[in-house]
Amino acid sequence: MLKSVDALRDQVTGPLGKRFGAEARVLTTELHGLEVRGLAFSPGRVMRYVLDAETSRLRTTVLLRLTRSTRQPAA
C-alpha cells in the first residue's frame, strides 16, 4: 500500500487537529506497514505520533515541552 506523502499528511492532519487544535502541524510522515508515524508540532510541544490506518486511532507521545521561566531577574 504505497501512498504519496501528501496523502499521508492529510490523513494525519485531521485527527491531530481535533486533538491539539488548528495550530498543530505535521513535521514528518513515514509509512510503516499499516501505521503512519512521524513528528508533529503544537505550540509549546513537539510530539511523536502513530496513526493506525485501519482504525484511525492516533497515539501521541510528548518528546519536548516548553514552559515559561519562573526565575526572577536579578535586582
N, CA, C and O atoms as a printed pandas DataFrame, in Angstrom:
     atom_number atom_name residue_name chain_id  residue_number  x_coord  y_coord  z_coord
0              1         N          MET        A               1    0.844   -1.167    0.000
1              2        CA          MET        A               1    0.000    0.000    0.000
2              3         C          MET        A               1    0.894    1.237    0.000
3              4         O          MET        A               1    1.270    1.733    1.062
4              5         N          LEU        A               2    1.227    1.722   -1.158
5              6        CA          LEU        A               2    2.096    2.873   -1.301
6              7         C          LEU        A               2    1.251    4.117   -1.525
7              8         O          LEU        A               2    0.411    4.148   -2.424
8              9         N          LYS        A               3    1.472    5.142   -0.710
9             10        CA          LYS        A               3    0.727    6.386   -0.818
10            11         C          LYS        A               3    1.707    7.543   -0.921
11            12         O          LYS        A               3    2.867    7.432   -0.524
12            13         N          SER        A               4    1.231    8.636   -1.449
13            14        CA          SER        A               4    2.089    9.813   -1.526
14            15         C          SER        A               4    2.221   10.450   -0.145
15            16         O          SER        A               4    1.392   10.228    0.739
16            17         N          VAL        A               5    3.261   11.231    0.022
17            18        CA          VAL        A               5    3.495   11.908    1.293
18            19         C          VAL        A               5    2.356   12.878    1.594
19            20         O          VAL        A               5    1.940   13.012    2.744
20            21         N          ASP        A               6    1.855   13.552    0.563
21            22        CA          ASP        A               6    0.751   14.494    0.768
22            23         C          ASP        A               6   -0.512   13.785    1.251
23            24         O          ASP        A               6   -1.222   14.309    2.109
24            25         N          ALA        A               7   -0.799   12.610    0.715
25            26        CA          ALA        A               7   -1.978   11.851    1.150
26            27         C          ALA        A               7   -1.827   11.399    2.602
27            28         O          ALA        A               7   -2.789   11.451    3.370
28            29         N          LEU        A               8   -0.630   10.957    2.983
29            30        CA          LEU        A               8   -0.385   10.543    4.366
30            31         C          LEU        A               8   -0.495   11.727    5.316
31            32         O          LEU        A               8   -1.054   11.604    6.406
32            33         N          ARG        A               9    0.044   12.881    4.900
33            34        CA          ARG        A               9   -0.024   14.080    5.725
34            35         C          ARG        A               9   -1.475   14.513    5.932
35            36         O          ARG        A               9   -1.852   14.905    7.036
36            37         N          ASP        A              10   -2.283   14.444    4.888
37            38        CA          ASP        A              10   -3.704   14.791    5.011
38            39         C          ASP        A              10   -4.438   13.820    5.933
39            40         O          ASP        A              10   -5.335   14.219    6.676
40            41         N          GLN        A              11   -4.056   12.547    5.882
41            42        CA          GLN        A              11   -4.669   11.527    6.726
42            43         C          GLN        A              11   -4.386   11.785    8.209
43            44         O          GLN        A              11   -5.227   11.489    9.057
44            45         N          VAL        A              12   -3.229   12.326    8.524
45            46        CA          VAL        A              12   -2.835   12.586    9.910
46            47         C          VAL        A              12   -3.355   13.934   10.404
47            48         O          VAL        A              12   -3.681   14.074   11.582
48            49         N          THR        A              13   -3.435   14.919    9.524
49            50        CA          THR        A              13   -3.794   16.279    9.918
50            51         C          THR        A              13   -5.165   16.352   10.586
51            52         O          THR        A              13   -5.334   17.113   11.539
52            53         N          GLY        A              14   -6.136   15.596   10.121
53            54        CA          GLY        A              14   -7.489   15.625   10.704
54            55         C          GLY        A              14   -7.514   15.222   12.177
55            56         O          GLY        A              14   -7.928   16.022   13.016
56            57         N          PRO        A              15   -7.084   14.010   12.514
57            58        CA          PRO        A              15   -7.086   13.595   13.919
58            59         C          PRO        A              15   -6.172   14.440   14.803
59            60         O          PRO        A              15   -6.483   14.677   15.970
60            61         N          LEU        A              16   -5.053   14.891   14.257
61            62        CA          LEU        A              16   -4.135   15.727   15.028
62            63         C          LEU        A              16   -4.772   17.079   15.341
63            64         O          LEU        A              16   -4.629   17.592   16.451
64            65         N          GLY        A              17   -5.465   17.649   14.377
65            66        CA          GLY        A              17   -6.144   18.926   14.584
66            67         C          GLY        A              17   -7.278   18.828   15.591
67            68         O          GLY        A              17   -7.505   19.754   16.369
68            69         N          LYS        A              18   -7.993   17.701   15.578
69            70        CA          LYS        A              18   -9.076   17.509   16.554
70            71         C          LYS        A              18   -8.546   17.433   17.978
71            72         O          LYS        A              18   -9.169   17.947   18.907
72            73         N          ARG        A              19   -7.406   16.796   18.147
73            74        CA          ARG        A              19   -6.856   16.598   19.483
74            75         C          ARG        A              19   -6.111   17.823   20.011
75            76         O          ARG        A              19   -6.239   18.158   21.188
76            77         N          PHE        A              20   -5.331   18.500   19.153
77            78        CA          PHE        A              20   -4.462   19.580   19.620
78            79         C          PHE        A              20   -4.816   20.955   19.078
79            80         O          PHE        A              20   -4.130   21.927   19.394
80            81         N          GLY        A              21   -5.855   21.066   18.278
81            82        CA          GLY        A              21   -6.280   22.370   17.775
82            83         C          GLY        A              21   -5.730   22.674   16.393
83            84         O          GLY        A              21   -4.930   21.921   15.838
84            85         N          ALA        A              22   -6.178   23.793   15.857
85            86        CA          ALA        A              22   -5.850   24.163   14.481
86            87         C          ALA        A              22   -4.388   24.550   14.289
87            88         O          ALA        A              22   -3.904   24.565   13.158
88            89         N          GLU        A              23   -3.683   24.861   15.359
89            90        CA          GLU        A              23   -2.292   25.282   15.230
90            91         C          GLU        A              23   -1.309   24.112   15.180
91            92         O          GLU        A              23   -0.112   24.336   14.994
92            93         N          ALA        A              24   -1.772   22.886   15.338
93            94        CA          ALA        A              24   -0.896   21.713   15.286
94            95         C          ALA        A              24   -0.430   21.498   13.849
95            96         O          ALA        A              24   -1.208   21.637   12.906
96            97         N          ARG        A              25    0.843   21.161   13.696
97            98        CA          ARG        A              25    1.438   20.965   12.374
98            99         C          ARG        A              25    2.190   19.647   12.314
99           100         O          ARG        A              25    2.855   19.260   13.275
100          101         N          VAL        A              26    2.086   18.960   11.187
101          102        CA          VAL        A              26    2.823   17.726   10.945
102          103         C          VAL        A              26    4.208   18.099   10.431
103          104         O          VAL        A              26    4.331   18.868    9.477
104          105         N          LEU        A              27    5.256   17.556   11.062
105          106        CA          LEU        A              27    6.626   17.834   10.643
106          107         C          LEU        A              27    7.163   16.746    9.725
107          108         O          LEU        A              27    7.724   17.048    8.672
108          109         N          THR        A              28    6.996   15.476   10.113
109          110        CA          THR        A              28    7.466   14.362    9.291
110          111         C          THR        A              28    6.370   13.314    9.191
111          112         O          THR        A              28    5.493   13.226   10.051
112          113         N          THR        A              29    6.431   12.525    8.132
113          114        CA          THR        A              29    5.443   11.474    7.904
114          115         C          THR        A              29    6.142   10.268    7.282
115          116         O          THR        A              29    6.848   10.406    6.284
116          117         N          GLU        A              30    5.949    9.089    7.868
117          118        CA          GLU        A              30    6.534    7.852    7.359
118          119         C          GLU        A              30    5.486    6.760    7.408
119          120         O          GLU        A              30    4.696    6.698    8.349
120          121         N          LEU        A              31    5.471    5.903    6.408
121          122        CA          LEU        A              31    4.551    4.776    6.364
122          123         C          LEU        A              31    5.294    3.521    6.783
123          124         O          LEU        A              31    6.317    3.176    6.191
124          125         N          HIS        A              32    4.779    2.823    7.819
125          126        CA          HIS        A              32    5.355    1.576    8.323
126          127         C          HIS        A              32    4.243    0.539    8.350
127          128         O          HIS        A              32    3.540    0.405    9.351
128          129         N          GLY        A              33    4.082   -0.188    7.263
129          130        CA          GLY        A              33    3.012   -1.181    7.185
130          131         C          GLY        A              33    1.657   -0.502    7.203
131          132         O          GLY        A              33    1.336    0.272    6.302
132          133         N          LEU        A              34    0.858   -0.786    8.225
133          134        CA          LEU        A              34   -0.465   -0.174    8.362
134          135         C          LEU        A              34   -0.450    1.027    9.294
135          136         O          LEU        A              34   -1.508    1.552    9.639
136          137         N          GLU        A              35    0.733    1.468    9.706
137          138        CA          GLU        A              35    0.848    2.616   10.603
138          139         C          GLU        A              35    1.521    3.784    9.896
139          140         O          GLU        A              35    2.428    3.604    9.084
140          141         N          VAL        A              36    1.058    4.975   10.222
141          142        CA          VAL        A              36    1.702    6.199    9.766
142          143         C          VAL        A              36    2.357    6.806   11.001
143          144         O          VAL        A              36    1.683    7.076   11.995
144          145         N          ARG        A              37    3.678    7.022   10.941
145          146        CA          ARG        A              37    4.430    7.532   12.089
146          147         C          ARG        A              37    5.132    8.818   11.712
147          148         O          ARG        A              37    5.418    9.066   10.541
148          149         N          GLY        A              38    5.410    9.639   12.723
149          150        CA          GLY        A              38    6.168   10.846   12.458
150          151         C          GLY        A              38    6.213   11.776   13.651
151          152         O          GLY        A              38    5.883   11.398   14.775
152          153         N          LEU        A              39    6.634   13.011   13.376
153          154        CA          LEU        A              39    6.729   14.053   14.388
154          155         C          LEU        A              39    5.751   15.166   14.058
155          156         O          LEU        A              39    5.482   15.453   12.892
156          157         N          ALA        A              40    5.223   15.787   15.105
157          158        CA          ALA        A              40    4.296   16.903   14.935
158          159         C          ALA        A              40    4.647   17.989   15.940
159          160         O          ALA        A              40    5.281   17.734   16.964
160          161         N          PHE        A              41    4.219   19.209   15.620
161          162        CA          PHE        A              41    4.461   20.362   16.473
162          163         C          PHE        A              41    3.135   20.999   16.830
163          164         O          PHE        A              41    2.284   21.225   15.969
164          165         N          SER        A              42    2.974   21.283   18.096
165          166        CA          SER        A              42    1.845   22.050   18.599
166          167         C          SER        A              42    2.465   23.120   19.472
167          168         O          SER        A              42    3.468   22.843   20.130
168          169         N          PRO        A              43    1.921   24.334   19.516
169          170        CA          PRO        A              43    2.576   25.384   20.293
170          171         C          PRO        A              43    2.955   24.914   21.703
171          172         O          PRO        A              43    2.100   24.511   22.493
172          173         N          GLY        A              44    4.248   24.975   21.993
173          174        CA          GLY        A              44    4.737   24.581   23.300
174          175         C          GLY        A              44    5.176   23.147   23.423
175          176         O          GLY        A              44    5.670   22.758   24.481
176          177         N          ARG        A              45    5.019   22.327   22.374
177          178        CA          ARG        A              45    5.432   20.925   22.479
178          179         C          ARG        A              45    5.755   20.310   21.120
179          180         O          ARG        A              45    5.190   20.686   20.093
180          181         N          VAL        A              46    6.663   19.372   21.147
181          182        CA          VAL        A              46    6.998   18.544   19.992
182          183         C          VAL        A              46    6.631   17.127   20.380
183          184         O          VAL        A              46    6.979   16.672   21.469
184          185         N          MET        A              47    5.932   16.423   19.502
185          186        CA          MET        A              47    5.447   15.090   19.849
186          187         C          MET        A              47    5.664   14.094   18.719
187          188         O          MET        A              47    5.776   14.453   17.547
188          189         N          ARG        A              48    5.718   12.836   19.117
189          190        CA          ARG        A              48    5.763   11.729   18.176
190          191         C          ARG        A              48    4.346   11.176   18.065
191          192         O          ARG        A              48    3.641   11.080   19.069
192          193         N          TYR        A              49    3.922   10.813   16.860
193          194        CA          TYR        A              49    2.572   10.258   16.689
194          195         C          TYR        A              49    2.633    8.945   15.921
195          196         O          TYR        A              49    3.550    8.700   15.137
196          197         N          VAL        A              50    1.634    8.111   16.170
197          198        CA          VAL        A              50    1.431    6.868   15.432
198          199         C          VAL        A              50   -0.053    6.793   15.118
199          200         O          VAL        A              50   -0.884    6.799   16.027
200          201         N          LEU        A              51   -0.390    6.724   13.840
201          202        CA          LEU        A              51   -1.781    6.631   13.395
202          203         C          LEU        A              51   -2.008    5.256   12.804
203          204         O          LEU        A              51   -1.338    4.876   11.843
204          205         N          ASP        A              52   -2.939    4.504   13.362
205          206        CA          ASP        A              52   -3.309    3.201   12.831
206          207         C          ASP        A              52   -4.235    3.441   11.647
207          208         O          ASP        A              52   -5.316    4.007   11.812
208          209         N          ALA        A              53   -3.826    3.021   10.462
209          210        CA          ALA        A              53   -4.584    3.303    9.241
210          211         C          ALA        A              53   -5.934    2.586    9.206
211          212         O          ALA        A              53   -6.877    3.089    8.596
212          213         N          GLU        A              54   -6.044    1.427    9.844
213          214        CA          GLU        A              54   -7.304    0.680    9.815
214          215         C          GLU        A              54   -8.352    1.291   10.732
215          216         O          GLU        A              54   -9.515    1.408   10.345
216          217         N          THR        A              55   -7.964    1.679   11.930
217          218        CA          THR        A              55   -8.934    2.180   12.910
218          219         C          THR        A              55   -8.916    3.697   13.054
219          220         O          THR        A              55   -9.777    4.255   13.734
220          221         N          SER        A              56   -7.958    4.375   12.431
221          222        CA          SER        A              56   -7.766    5.832   12.542
222          223         C          SER        A              56   -7.532    6.265   13.981
223          224         O          SER        A              56   -7.885    7.379   14.365
224          225         N          ARG        A              57   -6.935    5.381   14.775
225          226        CA          ARG        A              57   -6.595    5.700   16.168
226          227         C          ARG        A              57   -5.250    6.396   16.206
227          228         O          ARG        A              57   -4.266    5.887   15.671
228          229         N          LEU        A              58   -5.205    7.568   16.844
229          230        CA          LEU        A              58   -3.985    8.363   16.932
230          231         C          LEU        A              58   -3.407    8.246   18.336
231          232         O          LEU        A              58   -4.095    8.510   19.322
232          233         N          ARG        A              59   -2.130    7.845   18.423
233          234        CA          ARG        A              59   -1.418    7.802   19.698
234          235         C          ARG        A              59   -0.298    8.827   19.633
235          236         O          ARG        A              59    0.418    8.904   18.636
236          237         N          THR        A              60   -0.144    9.611   20.688
237          238        CA          THR        A              60    0.911   10.623   20.706
238          239         C          THR        A              60    1.737   10.490   21.977
239          240         O          THR        A              60    1.252   10.043   23.016
240          241         N          THR        A              61    3.003   10.892   21.863
241          242        CA          THR        A              61    3.916   10.943   22.989
242          243         C          THR        A              61    4.646   12.272   22.917
243          244         O          THR        A              61    5.271   12.585   21.904
244          245         N          VAL        A              62    4.572   13.052   23.981
245          246        CA          VAL        A              62    5.254   14.346   24.006
246          247         C          VAL        A              62    6.741   14.119   24.234
247          248         O          VAL        A              62    7.133   13.491   25.217
248          249         N          LEU        A              63    7.569   14.630   23.324
249          250        CA          LEU        A              63    9.014   14.487   23.418
250          251         C          LEU        A              63    9.657   15.710   24.058
251          252         O          LEU        A              63   10.646   15.589   24.782
252          253         N          LEU        A              64    9.097   16.888   23.792
253          254        CA          LEU        A              64    9.661   18.130   24.309
254          255         C          LEU        A              64    8.520   19.073   24.646
255          256         O          LEU        A              64    7.635   19.308   23.823
256          257         N          ARG        A              65    8.542   19.615   25.862
257          258        CA          ARG        A              65    7.522   20.564   26.297
258          259         C          ARG        A              65    8.212   21.840   26.762
259          260         O          ARG        A              65    9.120   21.797   27.592
260          261         N          LEU        A              66    7.783   22.959   26.232
261          262        CA          LEU        A              66    8.337   24.249   26.617
262          263         C          LEU        A              66    7.479   24.859   27.716
263          264         O          LEU        A              66    6.251   24.831   27.644
264          265         N          THR        A              67    8.130   25.405   28.724
265          266        CA          THR        A              67    7.412   26.050   29.829
266          267         C          THR        A              67    7.936   27.456   29.993
267          268         O          THR        A              67    9.019   27.789   29.511
268          269         N          ARG        A              68    7.171   28.270   30.667
269          270        CA          ARG        A              68    7.599   29.632   30.935
270          271         C          ARG        A              68    8.621   29.631   32.068
271          272         O          ARG        A              68    8.584   28.784   32.959
272          273         N          SER        A              69    9.513   30.580   32.013
273          274        CA          SER        A              69   10.552   30.700   33.030
274          275         C          SER        A              69    9.940   31.178   34.332
275          276         O          SER        A              69    9.084   32.063   34.333
276          277         N          THR        A              70   10.373   30.597   35.438
277          278        CA          THR        A              70    9.892   31.005   36.748
278          279         C          THR        A              70   10.964   31.803   37.501
279          280         O          THR        A              70   10.748   32.216   38.640
280          281         N          ARG        A              71   12.096   32.014   36.871
281          282        CA          ARG        A              71   13.175   32.749   37.529
282          283         C          ARG        A              71   12.869   34.240   37.562
283          284         O          ARG        A              71   12.319   34.799   36.613
284          285         N          GLN        A              72   13.223   34.851   38.635
285          286        CA          GLN        A              72   13.078   36.295   38.781
286          287         C          GLN        A              72   14.407   36.962   38.393
287          288         O          GLN        A              72   15.475   36.463   38.748
288          289         N          PRO        A              73   14.344   38.079   37.671
289          290        CA          PRO        A              73   15.590   38.743   37.292
290          291         C          PRO        A              73   16.325   39.281   38.523
291          292         O          PRO        A              73   15.720   39.617   39.541
292          293         N          ALA        A              74   17.638   39.349   38.390
293          294        CA          ALA        A              74   18.447   39.880   39.491
294          295         C          ALA        A              74   18.156   41.366   39.696
295          296         O          ALA        A              74   17.861   42.085   38.741
296          297         N          ALA        A              75   18.242   41.810   40.923
297          298        CA          ALA        A              75   17.921   43.207   41.252
298          299         C          ALA        A              75   18.857   44.163   40.671
299          300         O          ALA        A              75   18.707   45.369   40.866
